Amino acid sequence: MDHTHHMPEGAALAAPEWLIASVGILFLGFAGFYLYRLFRPTMVKNAIGFFDWEGEAGHFICMLAMASHLASWLIPVPAIAWSWILGFGTLYYAARAMTWGKRLSYNKQWWDWTHSGMFLGMFTMFQALPLSPLLLTLFNLGMLLFWAWFSSYYVRDSILDARAGKTLSFISDLAHLSMGVAMLLMALFPALLMPGHSHHSSHPDHSQHNAPMSHSMPLHEHGGDLPDDICGR
């Protein structure tokens, strides 16, 4: 459960609703980008050396979930549905990391673990974790470090791909960087990108979404020549 509504009105740092909605629209655009990639396997393979339909579909789901969280009027999917979808994605990529993902010539095991972490972090936007205060504090700190590392990684990747003129990979880098920064900000400032928490909103809505990792504390591609990119893009 999100506890940011227990804060005094001036204590919760909240972005204006128009900014939150704009970021939601941005993620909807990224979702469209991955959907386009999903149906253009030859184009993707020519650009990065391989095509991973599971990866493309997973990225599409993540971006769509971000858009739904930030602007539910764009993607009116119930929070309970996202909880099941993202929970499944967390387990799916963990299973892939330990089993069939090892047999994919283009895949690296840590890519799958990173995807599992992405899904898990986003799962907490829609569903509170039933953990003790101590375990939840440790989980919050772990996810905070994860998103900080994730964001810094894609700062590097976006610069490298921009310099190399790899448009498809660069856009994917920006999508990941945007997700990492948004999740990191929500981990540090739980109400910042929570629709309904804006000081300009007179009717806050706490029924649909949580701030990631905020339930007990206020924390909440390279292709070709650079094969170690997280998502192999």
C-alpha positions in Angstrom: 0.0 0.0 0.0 1.3 3.5 -0.8 1.8 5.6 2.3 2.6 8.9 0.5 -1.0 10.1 1.2 -0.1 10.2 4.9 2.5 12.9 4.3 1.6 16.6 5.0 0.5 18.3 1.8 3.8 20.2 1.5 6.0 17.2 2.3 5.4 15.0 -0.8 7.3 16.3 -3.9 4.8 15.9 -6.7 5.2 16.8 -10.4 2.3 18.6 -12.1 -0.3 16.4 -13.8 0.5 17.7 -17.2 4.2 16.6 -16.8 3.2 13.2 -15.5 0.8 12.7 -18.5 3.5 13.9 -20.9 6.0 11.3 -19.6 3.2 8.7 -19.9 2.7 9.6 -23.5 6.5 9.3 -24.1 6.4 5.8 -22.8 3.4 5.0 -25.0 5.6 6.1 -27.9 8.4 3.8 -26.8 5.8 0.9 -26.5 4.9 1.6 -30.1 8.6 1.5 -31.1 9.0 -2.0 -29.6 5.8 -3.2 -31.2 7.1 -2.0 -34.5 10.4 -3.9 -33.9 8.5 -7.0 -32.9 6.9 -7.2 -36.4 10.0 -6.3 -38.2 12.4 -9.2 -37.4 14.5 -8.9 -40.6 15.1 -5.2 -40.0 16.1 -5.8 -36.4 18.4 -8.7 -37.2 20.1 -6.6 -39.9 20.6 -3.8 -37.5 21.8 -5.6 -34.4 22.7 -9.1 -35.6 19.9 -11.1 -34.1 16.2 -11.0 -33.4 14.8 -12.0 -29.9 11.0 -11.9 -30.0 10.8 -12.5 -26.3 12.9 -9.5 -25.6 10.9 -7.2 -28.0 7.6 -8.4 -26.5 9.0 -7.9 -23.0 10.1 -4.4 -23.7 6.7 -3.5 -25.3 4.9 -4.7 -22.1 7.3 -2.8 -19.8 6.8 0.5 -21.7 3.0 0.0 -21.9 2.9 -0.6 -18.2 4.9 2.6 -17.6 2.4 4.5 -19.8 -0.6 3.0 -18.0 0.9 3.9 -14.6 1.6 7.5 -15.5 -1.5 8.1 -17.7 -4.1 5.5 -17.0 -6.6 7.4 -19.2 -4.3 6.4 -22.1 -4.1 2.7 -21.2 -7.0 1.9 -18.9 -5.7 -1.4 -17.7 -6.6 -2.3 -14.1 -3.8 -2.4 -11.6 -4.6 -6.0 -10.7 -4.1 -7.0 -14.4 -0.7 -5.3 -14.5 0.2 -7.1 -11.2 -0.3 -10.5 -12.8 1.4 -9.5 -16.1 4.5 -8.0 -14.5 4.6 -10.8 -11.9 4.6 -13.3 -14.6 7.3 -11.4 -16.5 9.5 -11.4 -13.4 9.2 -15.2 -13.1 9.4 -15.8 -16.9 12.8 -14.1 -17.3 14.2 -15.7 -14.1 13.2 -19.1 -15.6 14.7 -18.1 -18.9 18.0 -17.1 -17.2 18.3 -20.5 -15.6 17.1 -22.7 -18.5 16.5 -22.1 -22.2 18.1 -18.6 -22.2 21.5 -20.4 -21.7 21.0 -22.2 -25.1 20.4 -19.0 -27.1 23.6 -18.2 -28.9 23.0 -14.4 -28.9 21.8 -14.3 -25.3 23.7 -13.7 -22.0 22.4 -14.9 -18.7 22.7 -11.6 -16.9 20.6 -9.9 -19.6 17.7 -12.2 -18.5 18.3 -11.5 -14.8 18.3 -7.7 -15.6 14.9 -8.1 -17.4 13.6 -10.0 -14.4 14.7 -7.1 -12.2 13.0 -4.6 -14.5 9.7 -6.5 -14.3 10.0 -6.9 -10.5 10.6 -3.2 -9.9 7.7 -2.3 -12.1 5.5 -4.9 -10.3 5.9 -2.9 -7.1 4.1 0.1 -8.9 0.9 -2.0 -8.9 1.2 -4.4 -6.0 2.7 -4.1 -2.5 5.1 -6.7 -1.3 4.2 -8.7 1.8 7.5 -8.3 3.5 8.6 -7.5 7.0 9.9 -3.9 7.6 13.5 -5.1 7.7 13.2 -7.2 4.5 11.3 -4.4 2.7 14.0 -1.9 3.7 16.6 -4.1 2.2 14.5 -4.7 -0.9 14.0 -1.0 -1.3 17.7 -0.3 -1.1 18.5 -3.1 -3.5 16.1 -1.7 -6.1 17.4 1.8 -5.6 20.9 0.6 -6.4 19.5 -1.4 -9.3 17.8 1.5 -11.0 20.9 3.8 -10.3 23.1 1.2 -12.1 20.6 0.6 -14.8 20.3 4.4 -15.6 24.0 5.0 -15.6 24.5 2.0 -17.9 22.2 3.5 -20.5 23.8 6.9 -20.3 26.9 5.2 -21.5 25.1 3.1 -24.2 23.1 6.1 -25.6 26.3 8.1 -26.0 28.1 5.2 -27.8 25.2 4.4 -30.1 24.6 8.1 -30.9 28.3 8.4 -31.9 28.1 5.2 -34.0 24.9 6.4 -35.8 23.0 3.3 -34.7 19.5 4.8 -34.7 17.5 1.7 -33.8 19.8 1.0 -30.8 19.9 4.6 -29.8 16.1 4.9 -29.5 16.1 1.7 -27.5 18.8 3.1 -25.2 16.6 6.2 -24.7 13.6 4.0 -23.8 15.7 2.1 -21.2 17.3 5.3 -19.9 13.9 6.9 -19.5 12.5 4.0 -17.6 15.6 3.8 -15.4 15.4 7.5 -14.5 11.7 7.5 -13.9 11.9 4.5 -11.6 14.9 5.9 -9.8 13.1 9.2 -9.3 10.0 7.4 -8.0 12.2 5.4 -5.6 13.8 8.6 -4.2 10.6 10.7 -4.3 7.6 8.3 -4.1 4.9 10.9 -5.0 6.9 12.6 -7.7 5.4 10.8 -10.7 2.2 9.5 -8.9 -0.9 10.6 -10.8 -3.3 12.3 -8.3 -0.6 13.5 -5.9 0.0 16.8 -7.6 -0.8 19.8 -5.4 -3.0 21.0 -8.2 -5.2 18.0 -8.0 -8.1 18.3 -5.6 -9.1 14.6 -5.8 -6.0 12.4 -5.4 -6.6 8.8 -6.5 -4.8 6.1 -4.4 -6.8 3.2 -5.6 -4.8 2.1 -8.6 -1.1 2.5 -8.3 1.7 2.5 -5.8 5.0 4.4 -5.8 7.7 1.7 -6.4 9.2 0.4 -3.1 7.4 3.0 -1.0 5.3 0.9 1.1 7.3 1.3 4.3 9.9 3.9 3.6 10.3 6.9 1.2 12.6 4.9 -1.1 10.9 3.2 -2.5 21.6 -1.4 -27.6 24.3 -2.3 -28.7 24.4 -4.7 -31.7 27.3 -6.1 -33.5 30.6 -4.9 -32.0 29.3 -4.3 -28.5 27.7 -7.6 -27.5 27.6 -7.0 -23.7 24.7 -4.6 -23.8 22.0 -5.5 -21.2 19.3 -6.2 -23.7 21.4 -7.1 -26.7 19.9 -4.4 -28.8 
